[in-house]
Amino acid sequence: MKKIFAGIGITIVCILAIVFLFTSCEKKRMVDYYSKEENYITVSGTLTHIHSTDETLCLGFSDITEGFFASADFKFVGENLDIVKQQGIDAKLEEGKTIEFVTAPGCWGDGYIYPIVEITIDGETLLKFEEGFPNFLEYFKKNW
């Protein structure tokens, strides 16, 4: 009986170790991906929905110009969220409006919502890439 419990215990420990190793590898791949400026693209899309919490502002788009499915969701987090809020983004967002933004199209198979690191609405840039890119990277490294 003790051998059965020992075998089950060893199996559980091995499974947990494998899960931990794969998770660590995936995080490293994601950090490497998000750290490269060349992985970010400028796209535009038609705003279809807005969802906001204290920690994120999520925007849904359709008719995205490239690199995505017919519709996808994108978000602001961390300091980037604070910046666009200070710039009055809430008053400038309107469903049906075409908006230009910069994001990284990498897909990790987890229902991920893509980051926005630059956004321009009606010709006004509310968040510049030079500011949004390092802010997002810092947030991602700390919170993922």
C-alpha positions, 0 to 999 in steps of 0.5 A: 500500500505504501508503494502505491502512495509513494508512486502516486506522490512521485507521479504528482511531483513529476507532473508539477515539475513538468508544468512549472518548466513549461510555464517558465519556458513560455514566459521567457518566449513571451518576454523575448517576443514582446521585447523586440520592437520589430514585432509590433505593427501599426493597424487600424480597425473599427471600434466595436465594443469597449470594456473598462475596469480599474485595471484595464481598458479593453477595446474590440475591433473589427475590420482590422487591416492586417495580422488578426482574425476578423475581430479581436480584442486589445487592451491598455494596462498599467501606466499606459492605461493611466496615460490614455485616461489622462489624455481623455480617451473615454470621451474620444472612444465611439463605437463605429469609429476607425482607430489606428494603433500599434500592437504585437500580433503574437498569439499564445493560444490562451484567448489572449487580448493583445496589448496596445502600445500606441493609439491615435484617434482622429489624428491625435496621438494619445499614447506614443510608442516610445512611451507605451512600449517600455511601459507595457514591457515593464508591466508584462514582466512584473505581472505575468 
